Amino acid sequence: METKIKHIQSKEVQTHRLREKERNRPLSPPANKELERAVTEALESHMSGIYQKLNRKLAKRLQLFENEIAELKRSVEHLASTECSGTPNLYVEQLYLDKFEAVNNIEQIGVRELSGHLTIGTHHSPPVPDDLSNEN
């Protein structure tokens, strides 16, 4: 009986050693591939829902941005067609004055020297140079 007990104990020790070897031994390549495939499938099924939800949100935001850009383009076209500028242009053909006062107090504005010519009245042609007027 003792021999049987010793034999069983030795078998238990061998079994324990084999279990330890199995725990420490890396998985075989086919087992690795199966595990990798199973993990990949689980991740893809879980992530596909997240990707779909994210894709819907991004599509909504993109549509909002496109609508806003279209509205801005319409606004710019409308403003360009109305030619709205900062100051309006006025064209005056005739101007009638009741009273005109000319104050020639040049000392007040600090002018020390003046040069050029002064034309008073309506003048449509350039002045004739002295060289040309003496030849006639």
C-alpha positions as CSV (number, residue, x, y, z in Angstrom):
1,M,0.0,0.0,0.0
2,E,2.8,2.3,0.8
3,T,4.3,1.7,-2.7
4,K,1.0,2.7,-4.2
5,I,0.9,5.9,-2.2
6,K,4.4,6.7,-3.2
7,H,3.5,6.0,-6.8
8,I,0.4,8.3,-6.6
9,Q,2.5,11.0,-5.0
10,S,5.1,10.8,-7.7
11,K,2.4,11.0,-10.3
12,E,1.0,14.1,-8.6
13,V,4.4,15.7,-8.6
14,Q,4.8,14.9,-12.4
15,T,1.3,16.3,-13.1
16,H,2.1,19.4,-11.1
17,R,5.4,19.9,-13.1
18,L,3.6,19.3,-16.4
19,R,0.9,21.9,-15.4
20,E,3.7,24.5,-14.6
21,K,5.4,23.8,-18.0
22,E,2.0,24.3,-19.8
23,R,1.4,27.6,-18.0
24,N,4.8,28.9,-18.9
25,R,4.9,27.6,-22.5
26,P,3.8,30.1,-25.1
27,L,0.8,29.3,-27.3
28,S,1.4,27.5,-30.5
29,P,1.1,29.5,-33.7
30,P,-2.4,28.1,-34.6
31,A,-3.7,28.9,-31.1
32,N,-2.2,32.4,-31.4
33,K,-4.0,33.0,-34.7
34,E,-7.3,31.7,-33.4
35,L,-7.0,33.9,-30.3
36,E,-6.0,36.9,-32.5
37,R,-9.0,36.3,-34.8
38,A,-11.4,36.0,-31.9
39,V,-10.1,39.2,-30.3
40,T,-10.2,41.0,-33.7
41,E,-13.8,39.9,-34.3
42,A,-14.9,41.0,-30.9
43,L,-13.2,44.4,-31.2
44,E,-14.6,45.0,-34.7
45,S,-18.2,44.2,-33.6
46,H,-17.8,46.5,-30.6
47,M,-16.1,49.3,-32.5
48,S,-18.4,49.2,-35.5
49,G,-21.2,50.7,-33.4
50,I,-19.0,53.4,-32.1
51,Y,-17.7,54.2,-35.6
52,Q,-21.2,54.4,-37.0
53,K,-22.3,56.7,-34.2
54,L,-19.2,58.9,-34.7
55,N,-19.7,58.9,-38.5
56,R,-23.3,60.1,-38.1
57,K,-22.3,62.9,-35.8
58,L,-19.5,64.0,-38.2
59,A,-21.9,63.9,-41.1
60,K,-24.4,66.1,-39.3
61,R,-21.6,68.7,-38.4
62,L,-20.3,68.6,-42.0
63,Q,-23.8,69.3,-43.3
64,L,-24.2,72.2,-40.8
65,F,-20.9,73.7,-42.0
66,E,-21.8,73.3,-45.6
67,N,-25.1,75.1,-45.0
68,E,-23.4,77.9,-43.1
69,I,-20.8,78.3,-46.0
70,A,-23.7,78.5,-48.5
71,E,-25.5,81.1,-46.5
72,L,-22.3,83.2,-46.2
73,K,-21.8,83.0,-49.9
74,R,-25.3,84.2,-50.6
75,S,-24.7,87.1,-48.1
76,V,-21.5,88.1,-49.9
77,E,-23.1,87.9,-53.3
78,H,-26.0,90.1,-52.1
79,L,-23.6,92.6,-50.6
80,A,-21.5,92.7,-53.8
81,S,-24.6,93.2,-55.9
82,T,-25.8,96.1,-53.9
83,E,-22.3,97.7,-54.0
84,C,-22.5,98.8,-50.4
85,S,-19.4,100.7,-49.6
86,G,-18.3,102.8,-46.6
87,T,-19.0,106.2,-48.2
88,P,-21.4,106.8,-51.0
89,N,-20.2,108.6,-54.2
90,L,-21.9,111.9,-55.0
91,Y,-21.7,113.6,-58.4
92,V,-22.6,117.3,-58.5
93,E,-23.2,118.8,-61.9
94,Q,-24.1,122.4,-60.7
95,L,-23.7,124.1,-57.4
96,Y,-25.3,127.5,-56.6
97,L,-24.0,129.6,-53.7
98,D,-25.9,132.5,-52.1
99,K,-22.9,133.9,-50.4
100,F,-19.2,133.1,-50.6
101,E,-16.7,134.5,-48.1
102,A,-13.1,134.1,-48.8
103,V,-10.9,134.6,-45.7
104,N,-7.3,134.8,-46.7
105,N,-5.6,134.6,-43.4
106,I,-2.7,132.3,-44.3
107,E,-0.7,133.2,-41.2
108,Q,-3.1,131.3,-39.0
109,I,-2.4,128.0,-40.7
110,G,1.4,128.5,-40.6
111,V,2.2,128.7,-44.4
112,R,5.6,130.4,-44.9
113,E,5.8,130.3,-48.7
114,L,3.3,129.7,-51.6
115,S,4.1,128.8,-55.2
116,G,2.1,127.9,-58.3
117,H,-0.8,129.7,-59.9
118,L,-4.4,130.5,-59.0
119,T,-7.3,130.1,-61.5
120,I,-10.5,131.9,-60.6
121,G,-13.6,131.1,-62.6
122,T,-14.4,128.3,-65.0
123,H,-11.3,127.2,-66.9
124,H,-11.4,124.3,-69.4
125,S,-8.1,124.6,-71.3
126,P,-4.6,124.5,-69.9
127,P,-2.7,127.8,-69.8
128,V,-0.7,128.8,-72.8
129,P,3.0,129.0,-72.2
130,D,4.7,132.4,-72.6
131,D,7.0,131.0,-75.4
132,L,4.1,130.1,-77.7
133,S,2.1,133.3,-77.0
134,N,5.0,135.6,-78.0
135,E,5.6,133.8,-81.4
136,N,2.2,134.8,-82.8
